[in-house]
Amino acid sequence: MSPPTVIVVHPRERRSKCSVEPLRNNPDFVFTTFPHPVPLDVTNYVRLGIGGRLLSSEDADRGLLLLDGTWRLAARMDPFYSHVEVRSLPLIHTAYPRKSEVFADPSEGLATIEALYAALRILGRKTQGLLDQYHWKQQFLELNGWSEDEC
């Protein structure tokens, strides 16, 4: 049994645009709103981010923590979770359309649901139904050479 995935949502993240919002009632995920404390012990967790070791099957027994917000908002939350080891994803292509004319997204930038899906695949965890309500599901899967049978 894998530990639940923790998703920390920035309060300025619009729930109507939040790609992981459909997972709120799923018992495999624990949502908390920044800056409220995470309601469980994250000692044996890794945090998805940029600049860490690649996430791998060696991390399969560890919990997963994601920061959900725009890149600017996530960067503000980052220092509060610096005690949680960072793991990065290999190159994954996003299908999420970027529209910011003010701030550049990192080239490794993914929608939260895309990063979550890729991470769970790497960790060997179930992904069934995860992308069902993601508007760009088919494009995301095709861009990365995955089939719908695998999700």
N, C-alpha and C positions, 0 to 999 in steps of 0.2 A: 504494500500500500504506500503510495507516494504522499508526501506532505502536500497540503493544499497550496495552490499558487496564490501569492499575495499580489494584489494590484493596488497601488497607492495612486489615487487620482487627485490631481491638483484642483482646488475649488473653482478655478476660473476655466477649467475644461468644460466645454458645452456638452452636456449629456446627450443632446440631440445629434451631435457629430461624433460622439465617442464610439469607437469601433468595438470596444469590449463591453459596452453597456448591456447587450443581450445576455451576458454571462452572469449578471448580478444574482440571479436566483439559483445558480448552479452550485451545489455543495463542494465542488472541487476547487472553487475560487473564493478567496476572502478579499473583500473590498474594504478599503479605508480611505478617508479623505484627509489629505495633507492639511495641516500639520498634526492631526490626531495620531497617537501612537498606534503602531501595528498591534492588533489584539492577540498576537501569539509570538512565541519565541522564535526569532529568525537566526539563531546561532548557526544552524546547519543549512543556511540558505545561500544562494548565489543571486546576484542582481544582474539583469541584462543591462548592458551599457556598451559604450565604445571605448576601446583601448585596453580591454582585459584579455586574458587568455581565451582561446576559443572554447565555447561550450562543447562538451563531449559526453559520450556515454559514461565516462568516469564520474560525471556529476549526477548520474541517474538517481542516486539515493538522497540527493540534496533537494531542498525546497527551492522554489523559484520566486523571485520578487521582481516586479516590473513597476516602473514609474510611468504614469499615464498623464500626458499633457503635451502641449506644443514643445518643440525642442527648447525654446527659451524658458518655459515654465519648468520642464524636467531638469534643466541645468540648475535652476534655483533650488530644487528639492534634493539634488544629488548629494550635497555635503551632509545632509541629515542622515544619509544611509551609507556613508563612507565605511562604516564598520562591516558592511556586507560585501564580500568579495565580488568583483566585477567579472562577468564573462561576456564575451562578444560572440556574435554569430558570424559564420562564414558569409561570403557574398550571397545575398539573397536580393532578388529584384522586387521592387515595390510596384504595385498596380495602383496605389493610392495617388490620385492627382494632386500635385502640389500647386498652391495658388499664391503663396506669400510673395508680395512684391517688396517687402521690407527686410525680411530676414532670409538668409540662405539656409536650407536644410542640409545636414551632412549627407554626403554621397551614400553612406551606409544607412540612411534614414528609412525606416519602415513604419507603417501604421502599427499601432500597438497589437492589433489582432494578428497581423502578419508576423510580427516578431514572436508573439506567443505561439502561434501555430508552428513556426520553424523550430523554436526552442523545444516544444513538446515532442516533435518528431525526433529531434536529436537525442532527447532523453529517453526515447522509447515509450512515451506515455500516450494515452488515447487522445485522438484528435477528432473522433467522429462527431459530426454536428457543429464543430467549433466555428466553421466558416459559413454555416447555413444562412445567416442573416447579413453577411458581408457582401455589399453590392458588387465589389470587384473580385469576388471569389474566383470565377472562371479565369479571368485574365491573370490573376496572381498565380494560380496553379500552373497555367500554361507557360508563363514567363520563367518559371523555375523548374519546368520539366516534371511536374507532379501530376498525377491523375486524380480525378474526383473519387475514384475507388479507394484512394489512400487516405481520404479524410472522411 
